[in-house]
Amino acid sequence: MTDPFARFGIEHLSATSMLQYRSDPALGVLYTVFGIREAGSPAMHRGSALDHTIGQLLDENVSLDHAGARALATTHYDDLIENTDERYRPSDIKREREVVGKCLDECYPIVSSWEAPLAYQHPIRLSLQGIEVPVIGFIDLRYPNAVRELKSSGKPRASITDDHAFQVATYAMAIRQEAGEWPEAFVDYLTPIGMTSYQLTNGKRWVQEVVDTAAMIRTLLDGASDRDALCASIKPDYNNWLWRYRPRSLAAAKELFGE
């Protein structure tokens, strides 16, 4: 049996790459086979700054009061903006910087009471039956019996989004494989008006989604002998709203897959 992942130079999958395929196989192929990546954004750097600060806040070797944590978050955000080659609108930079501070103010009283995790940005490697490559990634917070994924958002969430459920289920599967027991899985939403944590309760459904998505990707790749054949087999759904936020992917898709 040939390895279709090797045929297309794919050395691993991740929750992110698998989600691209779930949204539209064309997006997945652009991401994994052609290496298309979208530009960053102040909102993306906002999330990175908050993740980093919470990781430091929960480090037993670091002492941060509320003011210190707020300063660390905004300084880290400023550094990310300063050190990127991309250029953003000043109004967007300012808006997201304010969101960083507000999110930190809301989450600090809650997160500062948490115990230190076993690891921050814990690497995972999940093996799936019949899939030749591993699924890799990093868990924001790994606890003895739980995994937590931090998400910053400009507005509150009423529940775990499907994409985030898929992601945290992937991580829980990896820990089950690594440690022998299923961890509880949480997604923590940090917003300017509060912090809400949700536990994944329909885990079996999302475990099956992960397994089925990996199998779908393999089947798609296995049916094509080369890149040209792969592109010919795909019809992007340009009505999907995601394409509006993927300008680089959209341009590449129209060239590779047609209008």
N, C-alpha and C positions, 0 to 999 in steps of 0.2 A: 504494500500500500504506500503510495507516494504521500509526501507531506506538503499539502497545499500552502501552508504558512511559509515554509522554506522557499517555495517556488516564487513567492511574492516578497521575500525579504522581511517577513514579519517575525521578529524574535520573541515577542511577548504580546499579550493583551493587557488591558487595564480596564477598570470600571469606566474610565473616561472614554476610551476607544470603543468599548462595547456599547456604551450609550449612544455614540455617534451612529453605529449600525442600527440600533433600535429606532432612532429618530428617522433615519433614511439611509439605506445601504450605501447610497452615493456618498453621503457624508463620511461614513465609516471607511470606505475605500480611499477617499481623498486623504483622510487622517492617517491611516495605517500603511497604505501602499505608496501614496505620493507625498506623504509628509507635509501636507498643507496645514499651516497653523494660522490662527487669526491673531491680529494685533492685540496687545494688552489694553487695559483701561484703568482709569483711576479706581473704579469699583473693584477690579481684580486686586489692585494693590491695597485697597482698604481691607479686603478679606485676609490677605497675607499678613498685614500689619497686626490685625487683631489676633490671628492664629499664633503668630510669633509671641505676642505679648502674653497670651494666656499660657503658652508653653513655659515662658519664663516665670510667670506668676505662680505656677504649680511646681516649679523646680525647688526642691528642698534647700538647695545651695544658694538661692537667690531670695533676697528680701525686698518686697515691693509694697509700699502703701498705695493708697488710691491715687494720690497725686503722682507718685513715681511711675505707676503703671500707665496712667494717662499720658505722661510725658514720653514714656518709652514707645507707646503705640503711635503717637503723632510723629515722633522723631523717626521711627522706622518707616512710617508711611512717606515722610519727606525724603528719606534716603532712597527709597524705591523709585519715587518719582524723579529724583535728581539723577539717578544712575541708569535710567532706561534711555535707549536711543530713540524711543518713540516720543512724539510731541502731542500733548493734549490741550484742550481748551482750558485756559486759566479758571473759568467758571466751574468746570467739571472738577478740576483739582481741588478748588476751594470747597465745593459742596461735599465731596467725599472725605476731605480732611475733617470737616465738621461732623460728619457721620461717624468717623472713627472715634472721636471724642465722646459723642453721645452714646454710642454702643458700649464703649468701655465703662462709662458712668453707670449704665444699666446693669452690665454683667458683673462688674467688680464685686458688689456685695454678695453675689451668689457664688461665683467661681472661687473667690478667696476662701470660702468655707469648705471647698472640696479637698479631699485627700490627694496627695501627690500620686500621679499615675506610675505604672511600671515603666512607661516610656512615652515620649512625645515624638510624633512622626515615626511610629514603629513600622518598619518595612514588612510587607507580607508577600507571600508567594503561594498561590493557590494552584493545585493541579486538578484538572478535570478529566474524567475518563473520556478517552477518544479524542482529546485535544492535545496536539503535539507540543504546544507552547504553554508556558505558565501564564497565569494572571498575576500581575504584580501591582504594587501600590504602597501607600503609606497611610496608616491610621493616625489621626490627629492625637488621640489619647487612648492608650491601652492600659486597662486596669485588670486586676486578677480575674474578674468574672464579667467584664464588660468592655465594650468598645464605644467610643464617643467621637462623633464627627461634628466639627464646628462649622457653622455656616452663618455668614453675616448677610443681612438683607435690609433693604431700605424700608420694608414694611413687614408687619407680623405675618406669620403663617398659621393657618388653622389646623394643619396636620403636616405630616412628612410628605414631601412631594414624591412623585414616582421615581424621578431620577435619583433623589437622595436615598430613597428606600433601596433601590437597586445597588447603589454604591455601598451603603453600610451593610447590606446583606452579603455582598461580596467579601467584605472585611471579616464579618462574623464567620463565614464559611472557611476562610483562611485560618482563623484562630482555632476553629473546631478541628481543622486538619493538623494544626501545629501542636495544640495542647490537649486534644482528645475530648474536650467538652465544649458545648455551645455557650458562648458568652451572651449576655444581654446586649442589645444594640440600641444606641440612642443617637438622635440628631438634635443638636443644640442650636437654636436660631437666635442670633444676636441682632437686635434691631435698635433704632434710636429711641424707641418708647418702651422697651422691655426685652427680657430674655425668656424664651419658652423652650422647654425640652420635651421631646416626644420619644417614647420607646417604640421600637418596631415590634408590632404585635402579630402581623401576618407573615411571619418569617418563611413558612413553607412555600407560600406563593412566590416570594421573591427569590428564594433559593432556586426554584424551578425556572424562574425567569432568567437567572444567570446561566443555568445549565443550557436552557433552550437557545439563548442568544449566542452563546459560544458555538453551539452546534449549527445554528443558522449561518454564522460567519464561515465556519469550515465548509459547509455545503456550498455556499456562494463561491468561495475561492476554489474549491475542488472542481467546480464545473467549468473553469476557464483555464486554458493552456498557457495564456500569457496576458499581459496588461491590456492589449487591444481587445482580446476576447472578453476579458472581464468588463471592460468599459462598455462593450457592445451589449452585454447582458443586463445592463442597469438602466433604468429609466427614472431619473430623479423626480420627486414630487415637488416642483417649485412652488406649489401652493402652501406647502408647509411653512408656517410662520418663522421657523428657525433660519431659513435662508436669508431673511431680511437682516439678520444679525451676523451673517457669515459672508462678508463681501469677498474675501479672498477665495473662499470655497466656492462661492457662486460663480465667480469669474472662471475658475479652473473647471468647474462642472460644465459650464456651457462650451468650453473648449474641448473637454474630453468626452462628454456624454451627449452633447448637442443641446439645442434650445428645447 
